[in-house]
Amino acid sequence: MDNKFIRVDEVVQELSVSKPYAYKLIKKLNDELKEQGFITIAGRVNRQYFQERFYGAEEKQGKEME
């Protein structure tokens, strides 16, 4: 079972960015989730939300269902 959260080291590897920048990205995504009323954990972000925001995962799933 995959972990539901992506951590900074995975973001660094996935996006080829520095660790400080990965922390900034995670904070930005968590701030967006907080505005929507979700509870967040510092230094981690929901994996599904990360994939939707960076790769448009939600749109791809919708097209596959058609």
N, C-alpha and C positions, 0 to 999 in steps of 0.2 A: 504494500500500500504506500503510495507516494505521500510525502509530507505535504500538508495543505499550505504550508508557508515556505516562501523562498527567502533565504538569508543573504547577507551582503556578499559572502564569498561566491555564491552561485550567480548573483547579479554581475559581479566583476567578470566572471568567466563567460557568462552568457552574452554580455554586451561589450566585452573588451574595454572596460573603463577602469579608472582608478578606484581604490577602495573609498576614499573620501567622496568621490562623485556618486558612487553606488549608494552610500548612506544618504546623500541628498535626494537621490531619486526615490529611495524607499520612503523617506520622510514626506516627499511630495505626494506620493501615492497614498500613504497613510492619512495625510491631511485631507485628501479628496474623499477617502472612505469615512473619515470622522464627520465631514460635512453631510454625508448621506446617512449618518446615524449609526455607523458601525463602530464596534470596539476594536482597537488596534493594539499591536504589540510593537514597541520600539525595536528597530533593527531587523524586523521581518515584515513581509507583506504577503497578503493572500496570493498564492501562486496563480490562480485562475484570473484574478484581477490584473496581475502583472502581465500575463499573456494577452489578455484582452487589450490592454492599453498599449503594449509594444508591438503586438503582432496581429491585432484584430481578430483574435481567436473566436469571439462571439459571432462575427460576421461569417467566418468560414463554416462554422457549425450550422448556421442558418441556411447557407447555400447547399450544404450536403443533404439537408433534410428535404429539399425540394425535389 
